[in-house]
Amino acid sequence: MIEASAEHLDIIYQDQWLVVINKPSGLLVHRSMIDRHETRFAMQLL
């Protein structure tokens, strides 16, 4: 289970091409067949 603190993702670096975040373990980056039932993703939280 992902903790509530995952609602805020720390941005470590950002420019016009790249965003580097401190992503918690277990949080998927984007929708995937890995877990069809997950509703929260790093891309949406950013």
PyMOL commands that place a pseudoatom at each C-alpha (Angstrom):
pseudoatom trace, name=CA, resn=MET, resi=1, chain=A, elem=C, hetatm=0, pos=[0.000, 0.000, 0.000]
pseudoatom trace, name=CA, resn=ILE, resi=2, chain=A, elem=C, hetatm=0, pos=[1.264, 3.488, -0.886]
pseudoatom trace, name=CA, resn=GLU, resi=3, chain=A, elem=C, hetatm=0, pos=[1.332, 5.981, 1.964]
pseudoatom trace, name=CA, resn=ALA, resi=4, chain=A, elem=C, hetatm=0, pos=[-0.651, 9.238, 1.886]
pseudoatom trace, name=CA, resn=SER, resi=5, chain=A, elem=C, hetatm=0, pos=[2.617, 11.182, 1.575]
pseudoatom trace, name=CA, resn=ALA, resi=6, chain=A, elem=C, hetatm=0, pos=[2.751, 9.994, -2.047]
pseudoatom trace, name=CA, resn=GLU, resi=7, chain=A, elem=C, hetatm=0, pos=[0.171, 12.698, -2.849]
pseudoatom trace, name=CA, resn=HIS, resi=8, chain=A, elem=C, hetatm=0, pos=[3.105, 15.121, -2.878]
pseudoatom trace, name=CA, resn=LEU, resi=9, chain=A, elem=C, hetatm=0, pos=[6.039, 14.090, -5.054]
pseudoatom trace, name=CA, resn=ASP, resi=10, chain=A, elem=C, hetatm=0, pos=[9.310, 15.931, -4.509]
pseudoatom trace, name=CA, resn=ILE, resi=11, chain=A, elem=C, hetatm=0, pos=[10.737, 17.287, -7.762]
pseudoatom trace, name=CA, resn=ILE, resi=12, chain=A, elem=C, hetatm=0, pos=[14.507, 16.872, -7.653]
pseudoatom trace, name=CA, resn=TYR, resi=13, chain=A, elem=C, hetatm=0, pos=[15.227, 18.402, -11.070]
pseudoatom trace, name=CA, resn=GLN, resi=14, chain=A, elem=C, hetatm=0, pos=[13.138, 19.892, -13.866]
pseudoatom trace, name=CA, resn=ASP, resi=15, chain=A, elem=C, hetatm=0, pos=[13.875, 21.502, -17.226]
pseudoatom trace, name=CA, resn=GLN, resi=16, chain=A, elem=C, hetatm=0, pos=[11.918, 21.750, -20.480]
pseudoatom trace, name=CA, resn=TRP, resi=17, chain=A, elem=C, hetatm=0, pos=[12.652, 18.097, -21.385]
pseudoatom trace, name=CA, resn=LEU, resi=18, chain=A, elem=C, hetatm=0, pos=[13.013, 16.210, -18.113]
pseudoatom trace, name=CA, resn=VAL, resi=19, chain=A, elem=C, hetatm=0, pos=[11.474, 15.883, -14.652]
pseudoatom trace, name=CA, resn=VAL, resi=20, chain=A, elem=C, hetatm=0, pos=[13.218, 13.861, -11.936]
pseudoatom trace, name=CA, resn=ILE, resi=21, chain=A, elem=C, hetatm=0, pos=[11.094, 12.954, -8.924]
pseudoatom trace, name=CA, resn=ASN, resi=22, chain=A, elem=C, hetatm=0, pos=[11.565, 11.108, -5.658]
pseudoatom trace, name=CA, resn=LYS, resi=23, chain=A, elem=C, hetatm=0, pos=[9.028, 8.348, -6.427]
pseudoatom trace, name=CA, resn=PRO, resi=24, chain=A, elem=C, hetatm=0, pos=[7.985, 6.115, -3.538]
pseudoatom trace, name=CA, resn=SER, resi=25, chain=A, elem=C, hetatm=0, pos=[8.307, 2.369, -3.965]
pseudoatom trace, name=CA, resn=GLY, resi=26, chain=A, elem=C, hetatm=0, pos=[5.096, 0.797, -5.200]
pseudoatom trace, name=CA, resn=LEU, resi=27, chain=A, elem=C, hetatm=0, pos=[3.792, 3.879, -7.021]
pseudoatom trace, name=CA, resn=LEU, resi=28, chain=A, elem=C, hetatm=0, pos=[3.460, 3.181, -10.741]
pseudoatom trace, name=CA, resn=VAL, resi=29, chain=A, elem=C, hetatm=0, pos=[4.740, 5.846, -13.125]
pseudoatom trace, name=CA, resn=HIS, resi=30, chain=A, elem=C, hetatm=0, pos=[1.769, 5.503, -15.520]
pseudoatom trace, name=CA, resn=ARG, resi=31, chain=A, elem=C, hetatm=0, pos=[-1.120, 3.152, -16.321]
pseudoatom trace, name=CA, resn=SER, resi=32, chain=A, elem=C, hetatm=0, pos=[0.088, -0.327, -17.017]
pseudoatom trace, name=CA, resn=MET, resi=33, chain=A, elem=C, hetatm=0, pos=[-1.040, -3.917, -17.319]
pseudoatom trace, name=CA, resn=ILE, resi=34, chain=A, elem=C, hetatm=0, pos=[1.100, -4.576, -14.223]
pseudoatom trace, name=CA, resn=ASP, resi=35, chain=A, elem=C, hetatm=0, pos=[-1.785, -3.490, -11.974]
pseudoatom trace, name=CA, resn=ARG, resi=36, chain=A, elem=C, hetatm=0, pos=[-5.084, -2.853, -13.721]
pseudoatom trace, name=CA, resn=HIS, resi=37, chain=A, elem=C, hetatm=0, pos=[-6.792, -1.858, -10.466]
pseudoatom trace, name=CA, resn=GLU, resi=38, chain=A, elem=C, hetatm=0, pos=[-4.379, 0.930, -9.457]
pseudoatom trace, name=CA, resn=THR, resi=39, chain=A, elem=C, hetatm=0, pos=[-5.879, 4.422, -9.637]
pseudoatom trace, name=CA, resn=ARG, resi=40, chain=A, elem=C, hetatm=0, pos=[-2.917, 6.638, -8.659]
pseudoatom trace, name=CA, resn=PHE, resi=41, chain=A, elem=C, hetatm=0, pos=[0.108, 7.224, -10.856]
pseudoatom trace, name=CA, resn=ALA, resi=42, chain=A, elem=C, hetatm=0, pos=[3.153, 9.484, -10.633]
pseudoatom trace, name=CA, resn=MET, resi=43, chain=A, elem=C, hetatm=0, pos=[2.283, 11.134, -13.966]
pseudoatom trace, name=CA, resn=GLN, resi=44, chain=A, elem=C, hetatm=0, pos=[-1.127, 12.170, -12.618]
pseudoatom trace, name=CA, resn=LEU, resi=45, chain=A, elem=C, hetatm=0, pos=[0.246, 13.386, -9.281]
pseudoatom trace, name=CA, resn=LEU, resi=46, chain=A, elem=C, hetatm=0, pos=[2.762, 15.656, -10.977]
for i in range(1, 46): cmd.bond("trace and resi %d" % i, "trace and resi %d" % (i + 1))
show_as sticks, trace
zoom trace
